[in-house]
Amino acid sequence: MNYEVELMQVQLIVRIAIRVRRTYSSFHTYKTKITSLTTQEVSTALRPFYFTVHPDLFWQYPAEKEVNENSLKQLNQYFEGLLQSCQPKQINLTFYLRDPKSQLLDDTPRGKFKTVKIHLYHKDVHSAVHSVLSSCCISTKYLDNLTHSQLQGPLQSASQPSSAAEEEFSFSFQKNPKQNEYWWGWKFGEDPSEEVEEKLHSEPEIGLRGWLRDNIDKARSKLEKYRPLREETERLRNDLKERLTLEDIIWDCGWGSSHFRGCLLSFQGLAAQHPKEMEILKGRTLVFGYHTGVSFDGHIILSSEDVRHNWLDLINVVWKYDCYLEEVPATERALSEVLRGIRIDHRKFQPAVMVEKYIQQLRKLTSALYRYRWQKGFPDQWPRRLTHFKLVVE
């Protein structure tokens, strides 16, 4: 009898230990998920901050521009360390902030910029990003939404009821719908689409002609207001094209003309300081976009969010990317042959694709098709040659 009691106690202790272990594991997963962010999420969360402190926006104020440029270098290195699961050293950064409501800094007197000091000592990316945004009084709504979405999975898995409990809850909910008479603002038994349809019909119809008539004066007023800015930007663009003998300069970024002008002025200063390095740009197309690299079209792409030394680093190694460009035709032919002569094409108006990544994608796809053809073979109903078809690899 005592043996059976001791056995029951041991079983109970084991069950408790298993539950504690599962709870700890769920909590550990929850803690890890809410503090981890991807590189793209960090970049998106910090985009309003970059737009406020970017050195190119302070082109008339060299002292403030240099401070922001040096602080951005340190900030990027700090986040690179956190994203690589390394613990960087604590740093103190100083930034000058422009007025977010202002599009032009020409009328801003010196000394009127807001100075912000940021102390970074955090062990996770989420806290560091939140500290940067909060110090500059920038909204953290995007970051909070990321945290909320990451909370759902771990919390639901940690508190997930058993299947029996779920069935019981589902049955009781269906059995007594009157206890929950309202659900998401509508009574049970009502069709919410009817209310939505009624609201849509009650709203006045606005045609394209009417909308243009109501907004054309505002559009013309804004167009005239920023005409000097556009003319100056176009003058800088043409001057750089002529001086560096560029094929073209393209603005492939969603920000406004003032930021484009800032990038042109910053690149103009870089070209004046490093004229020899700029010789490799002759006859090429320069693109200011969201990434830094060389596209498979041979265009040199500079990120509008980077500082000048990042641009110079790319220009110094452009010759390496030229080797990749020479490999593109042979790599596309290899993929074409494995698919019975299919033509490799590119989608019009597609986003810029870096040549190194493009070649990697082609090689992976070619290897996978070779392996599939060797193991299973292509379908018998396929034609012997696919030269009348096109394949787009993105």
C-alpha positions, 0 to 999 in steps of 0.5 A, spaced: 500 500 500 505 504 501 509 502 495 502 505 491 502 511 495 509 513 493 508 511 486 503 516 485 507 521 489 512 520 484 508 520 478 505 527 481 511 530 481 513 528 474 507 531 471 508 538 475 515 538 473 513 537 466 508 543 466 513 547 469 518 546 464 513 547 458 511 554 462 518 556 462 519 554 455 513 558 453 515 564 457 523 563 454 520 563 447 515 569 448 521 573 451 525 572 445 520 573 440 518 580 443 525 582 443 528 580 436 527 584 430 529 583 423 533 588 419 528 590 415 523 591 421 529 595 424 530 599 418 522 601 417 522 603 424 527 608 424 525 611 417 522 617 421 528 618 425 533 617 419 528 623 415 529 627 421 537 627 422 540 625 415 546 629 414 544 631 407 538 635 410 543 639 413 547 641 407 548 648 409 550 647 416 556 643 416 558 643 423 551 640 425 551 635 419 558 632 421 555 631 428 549 627 425 554 623 420 559 621 425 553 619 430 549 615 424 556 611 423 556 609 430 549 608 431 549 603 425 555 599 428 551 599 434 545 596 431 549 591 426 552 588 433 545 587 436 543 584 430 548 579 430 547 577 437 553 581 439 553 585 445 556 592 443 559 597 448 555 603 451 555 609 447 553 616 447 550 619 441 548 627 439 543 628 434 541 635 431 533 634 429 530 638 424 523 641 424 519 635 422 513 640 419 519 643 415 520 641 408 526 646 407 532 648 412 534 654 408 530 659 413 532 655 419 537 660 423 543 656 426 542 654 433 535 653 432 535 646 431 533 641 437 539 637 440 538 630 443 543 626 446 542 618 446 545 613 451 545 606 448 546 600 453 541 595 451 542 588 450 536 587 445 534 591 438 527 592 440 529 596 447 535 600 443 530 602 437 525 604 442 530 608 446 532 612 439 525 613 437 522 616 444 529 620 445 527 624 439 519 624 440 518 620 434 512 615 434 513 608 436 506 606 434 509 601 428 514 598 433 508 597 438 504 594 433 510 589 431 511 587 439 503 586 439 503 581 433 509 577 436 505 577 443 499 573 440 503 567 438 507 565 444 501 567 449 496 563 445 501 557 445 503 558 452 495 558 454 492 554 449 487 549 452 486 542 451 482 540 445 476 537 450 476 544 453 476 547 446 470 543 444 466 544 451 467 552 450 465 552 443 459 547 444 457 552 450 458 558 446 453 555 440 448 553 445 447 559 448 448 565 443 443 569 447 448 570 453 453 574 448 447 578 444 452 582 441 459 580 437 463 585 434 458 591 434 452 587 431 447 582 434 447 575 432 443 573 426 444 580 423 448 580 417 453 586 418 454 586 410 447 590 410 449 595 414 456 596 410 452 596 404 447 602 406 453 606 409 456 606 402 450 608 398 448 613 403 455 617 402 455 622 396 458 619 390 465 623 388 467 622 380 474 623 378 472 630 374 469 633 381 475 631 385 479 634 380 475 640 380 475 641 388 483 639 388 486 642 382 487 649 385 491 646 391 495 642 387 497 648 383 498 652 389 503 647 392 506 646 385 508 653 384 510 653 392 516 648 390 518 650 383 524 653 385 526 647 389 525 643 383 529 647 378 535 647 383 534 640 384 534 639 376 540 644 375 544 640 380 542 633 377 544 636 370 551 639 373 553 632 376 551 628 369 555 633 365 561 633 370 562 626 371 559 624 364 554 620 367 548 616 363 543 619 367 541 620 375 535 617 377 531 618 383 528 611 385 525 613 392 519 615 395 521 621 399 520 628 396 524 633 392 528 636 398 531 629 400 533 628 393 536 635 393 540 633 399 543 627 396 545 631 390 549 636 394 552 630 398 554 626 392 557 633 389 561 634 395 563 627 395 565 627 388 569 634 389 573 630 395 574 624 391 575 625 383 579 619 381 574 614 385 569 618 380 572 616 374 569 609 374 562 612 374 563 615 366 557 612 362 553 609 367 547 610 370 546 613 378 540 611 382 538 614 389 534 608 392 533 604 398 539 599 397 546 600 396 549 596 390 549 594 383 543 592 379 543 586 374 542 592 369 549 595 371 546 601 374 550 603 381 544 604 386 546 608 392 541 608 398 538 615 400 539 613 407 546 612 407 552 617 409 557 619 404 562 614 406 558 608 405 557 611 398 564 611 397 565 604 399 561 601 394 564 606 388 571 603 390 569 596 389 564 597 383 569 593 379 568 587 383 560 587 381 563 588 373 565 581 374 558 579 376 555 583 370 560 579 365 557 572 368 549 574 367 549 572 360 552 565 361 548 564 367 542 565 364 544 561 358 545 555 363 538 556 366 535 556 359 538 550 357 536 546 363 529 548 361 529 546 354 531 553 351 526 557 354 527 565 354 530 568 360 526 575 361 525 581 365 519 584 368 518 591 366 518 596 371 520 591 376 524 594 383 532 594 382 535 587 383 542 586 385 546 583 380 550 578 386 543 576 388 540 575 381 546 570 379 545 566 386 538 566 384 539 563 377 544 558 380 540 555 385 534 555 380 538 551 375 541 546 380 534 545 383 532 543 376 538 539 374 537 535 380 529 534 379 530 532 371 535 527 373 531 524 379 524 524 376 524 528 369 520 533 366 512 531 364 511 527 357 506 532 355 511 538 355 514 540 348 521 538 346 523 545 346 520 551 350 523 557 346 516 560 345 515 561 352 519 566 357 521 565 364 522 571 369 526 570 375 525 575 381 
